[in-house]
Amino acid sequence: MGRQQEAEKTSALAHRFSVAQMVAREAGVLAQSFLADRSKLSVELKGPQDFVTEADRAVERLIVQQLSTAFPEDSLVGEEGFGNTTTVNSDAVWVIDPIDGTANFVQGRNEWCVSIGLVYHNRPALGVVYHPSSDEIYAARRGHGATRNGVPIQVSGRASISESTIALEYSPRTLIFTHLAQVEALLSQGGEYRRNGSAALSLAYVSDGRFDGYIEYDIYLWDVLAGLVLVTEAGGWTSDFSVEVDFRRGQSLVAGTPGIQDQLITVMKSEQC
């Protein structure tokens, strides 16, 4: 019976994996359609540098509709609140960021993506990140590796911060001095950094060896769940990130290629006097 149950879980995940990739692509096409005339895009400000647009809401509605139709027994949690958040204790919980990097999206920059992750039996199980601007889809299923457009990918394998480029992201919820201390610690070790403005895309780039690491002091699950699966399945490492907490409570995350794990942790813990 145990083997049969495991086989059923594997089959269920494989089906969800296939559907998630199709839905992510469709969502990306819808998001891009709103960029045909950005001057007509309705934009609201939820907080400092925290934008939401009619595109975010439309894309999330599409994803929720498609996934709930395909898997009516599953729960869904979306950043914009369209998921069925009353039943998140189910075995399968989809966690959605319809447009991660909305500030970039609003201003016509390419660093935004669609992010769909799945928590299955309380473990991160699937991650799909679609970058419409390059038509690249990053996808990973627990125990089956990570791919970009179907081609296997892996983390960079670098062994020193001094030869690495780190995605050092920032949230207004983080003390400015904390972020500046991290920048100083990274640069003093000879490292380089970028602020991409999209956690999901940055983590996808870590999984593909385009970045060597990722650090953010306060980030939400919908921003990083897909990326957690991508990085680990590409041979990388991530710090602990709970998938069983209040979805609107931020957590810290460090991720990267294993050879610079200790150095990344040191940068993360830096504090400016």
C-alpha positions in Angstrom: 0.0 0.0 0.0 2.9 2.3 0.8 4.4 1.9 -2.7 1.0 2.4 -4.3 0.4 5.6 -2.4 3.9 6.9 -3.4 3.2 6.1 -7.0 0.0 8.0 -6.8 1.7 11.0 -5.3 4.3 10.9 -8.1 1.7 10.7 -10.8 -0.3 13.5 -9.2 2.8 15.8 -9.0 3.8 15.0 -12.6 0.3 16.1 -13.8 0.3 19.2 -11.7 3.8 20.0 -13.0 2.7 19.8 -16.6 -0.4 22.0 -16.0 1.5 24.6 -14.0 3.9 25.2 -16.9 1.1 25.6 -19.4 -0.7 28.0 -17.1 2.4 30.0 -16.4 2.9 30.6 -20.1 -0.7 31.6 -20.7 -0.4 34.0 -17.7 2.7 35.5 -19.1 1.0 36.2 -22.5 -1.9 37.9 -20.7 0.5 40.0 -18.6 2.4 41.1 -21.7 -0.9 42.2 -23.4 -1.2 44.9 -20.8 2.1 46.4 -21.9 0.8 47.3 -25.3 0.0 50.7 -24.0 1.5 51.3 -20.5 0.0 54.8 -20.3 -3.4 53.2 -19.9 -2.3 50.7 -17.3 -4.2 51.2 -14.0 -1.6 51.3 -11.2 -2.0 51.5 -7.4 0.5 51.9 -4.6 0.2 49.5 -1.7 3.3 50.9 0.1 6.7 52.3 -0.7 7.8 50.8 -4.0 5.0 48.2 -3.7 2.9 48.5 -6.8 -0.2 46.6 -7.9 -1.8 46.9 -11.3 -4.9 45.7 -13.1 -2.6 43.3 -14.8 -1.5 41.6 -11.5 -5.1 41.0 -10.6 -6.2 39.8 -14.1 -3.2 37.4 -14.3 -3.8 36.0 -10.8 -7.5 35.5 -11.6 -6.5 33.5 -14.7 -4.1 31.3 -12.8 -6.5 30.7 -9.9 -9.3 29.9 -12.4 -7.2 27.5 -14.4 -5.6 25.7 -11.5 -8.9 25.4 -9.5 -10.6 24.0 -12.5 -7.9 21.4 -13.1 -7.4 20.6 -9.4 -10.6 21.5 -7.5 -9.4 19.7 -4.3 -6.3 22.0 -4.0 -5.9 25.2 -2.1 -4.6 28.4 -3.7 -2.9 31.4 -2.1 -2.2 34.4 -4.3 -0.4 37.6 -3.5 -3.4 39.7 -4.6 -5.9 37.6 -2.6 -7.8 35.8 -5.3 -6.9 32.3 -4.0 -9.1 30.2 -1.7 -7.2 30.9 1.4 -9.7 29.3 3.7 -8.5 25.7 3.0 -4.8 26.0 3.1 -4.6 22.9 5.3 -5.1 20.7 2.2 -2.4 18.4 1.0 -1.7 20.5 -2.1 -1.4 24.3 -1.8 -0.6 26.5 -4.8 1.3 29.7 -4.0 1.1 32.3 -6.7 2.8 35.5 -7.6 1.1 36.7 -10.8 3.7 39.3 -11.6 6.8 39.3 -9.5 8.7 42.5 -10.2 5.7 44.7 -10.7 7.7 47.9 -10.4 9.9 46.8 -13.3 6.7 45.8 -15.2 5.1 49.2 -14.7 8.2 51.0 -15.9 8.7 48.9 -19.0 11.8 46.9 -17.7 12.2 43.2 -18.4 13.0 42.0 -14.9 9.5 40.5 -14.1 8.0 37.1 -14.3 5.1 34.8 -13.4 5.8 32.5 -10.4 3.8 29.4 -9.5 4.9 27.1 -6.7 3.3 24.1 -5.0 3.5 22.9 -1.4 2.6 19.2 -1.4 2.2 17.4 1.9 3.9 20.3 3.7 7.0 20.3 1.5 8.0 22.6 -1.5 7.4 20.3 -4.4 7.0 22.2 -7.7 8.4 25.5 -9.0 7.7 27.2 -12.3 9.0 30.7 -13.2 8.1 32.1 -16.6 10.0 35.1 -18.0 8.0 36.3 -20.9 10.5 38.9 -22.1 13.0 36.1 -23.0 10.4 33.3 -23.4 12.3 31.3 -20.8 10.4 29.0 -18.5 12.3 27.6 -15.5 10.7 24.5 -14.0 11.6 22.0 -11.3 9.9 19.1 -9.6 11.1 17.7 -6.4 13.6 14.8 -7.0 13.6 15.4 -10.8 16.0 18.3 -11.3 15.6 21.7 -12.8 15.3 22.9 -16.4 15.2 26.0 -18.5 13.0 25.5 -21.6 13.3 21.8 -21.0 17.1 21.7 -20.9 18.7 20.6 -17.5 20.4 23.4 -15.5 22.6 23.6 -12.5 24.0 26.2 -10.1 27.4 27.8 -11.0 29.6 25.8 -8.7 31.7 28.8 -7.7 33.8 28.5 -4.5 34.5 32.1 -3.5 32.5 35.3 -3.1 35.4 37.1 -4.8 34.4 35.5 -8.1 30.7 35.6 -7.5 27.7 37.9 -8.4 25.0 37.9 -5.7 21.4 39.0 -6.1 21.2 41.2 -3.0 17.6 42.2 -2.9 15.9 44.8 -0.6 12.5 45.4 0.9 11.4 48.7 2.5 10.5 46.5 5.5 14.3 46.0 6.1 16.3 48.6 8.0 18.4 50.6 5.6 21.4 50.1 7.8 21.1 46.4 7.6 21.0 46.4 3.8 24.0 48.8 3.6 25.9 46.5 6.0 25.3 43.6 3.7 26.5 45.6 0.7 29.6 46.5 2.6 30.3 43.0 3.7 29.9 41.6 0.2 32.1 44.2 -1.5 34.8 43.9 1.2 35.1 40.2 0.3 35.5 41.1 -3.4 32.0 40.1 -4.4 29.7 41.8 -6.9 26.0 42.3 -6.5 22.8 43.1 -8.4 19.3 44.3 -7.4 17.0 42.6 -9.8 13.7 43.7 -8.3 12.2 40.3 -8.7 13.0 37.6 -6.2 11.5 34.8 -8.3 13.6 35.7 -11.3 16.8 36.2 -9.3 16.4 32.7 -7.8 15.7 31.2 -11.2 19.0 32.8 -12.3 20.8 31.3 -9.3 19.5 27.9 -10.4 20.8 28.5 -13.9 24.3 29.8 -12.8 23.6 33.4 -14.0 23.8 34.5 -10.4 25.8 32.7 -7.8 23.7 33.5 -4.7 20.7 35.3 -3.4 20.1 37.3 -0.1 17.0 39.0 1.1 16.2 40.0 4.7 12.4 40.1 4.5 10.5 38.3 1.7 7.2 36.5 1.3 6.6 32.9 0.4 4.8 33.7 -2.9 7.9 35.5 -4.0 10.3 32.6 -3.4 8.5 29.2 -3.3 9.1 28.4 -6.9 12.7 29.6 -6.6 13.3 27.4 -3.6 12.5 24.3 -5.6 14.5 25.5 -8.6 17.6 26.2 -6.6 17.6 23.0 -4.7 16.8 20.8 -7.7 19.7 22.5 -9.6 22.1 21.4 -6.9 22.0 24.6 -4.9 21.4 25.3 -1.2 18.8 27.4 0.6 18.4 28.5 4.2 15.4 27.3 6.1 12.2 28.9 4.9 8.9 27.8 6.5 6.0 26.9 4.3 3.6 26.5 7.2 3.4 30.1 8.5 1.2 33.1 7.9 1.6 33.8 4.2 1.8 37.5 4.9 4.7 37.3 7.3 8.1 37.9 5.8 11.1 35.7 6.4 14.8 35.9 5.5 16.3 33.8 2.7 19.8 33.0 1.7 20.4 30.7 -1.3 23.2 29.9 -3.7 25.8 27.5 -5.0 27.1 25.3 -2.1 30.7 26.5 -2.4 29.9 29.9 -1.0 27.3 29.0 1.6 29.3 30.1 4.6 30.3 33.3 3.0 26.7 34.1 2.1 25.5 33.5 5.6 28.2 35.8 6.9 27.0 38.6 4.5 23.4 38.0 5.6 24.2 38.4 9.3 26.2 41.6 8.8 25.1 44.6 10.9 26.4 48.1 10.6 27.6 49.7 13.8 
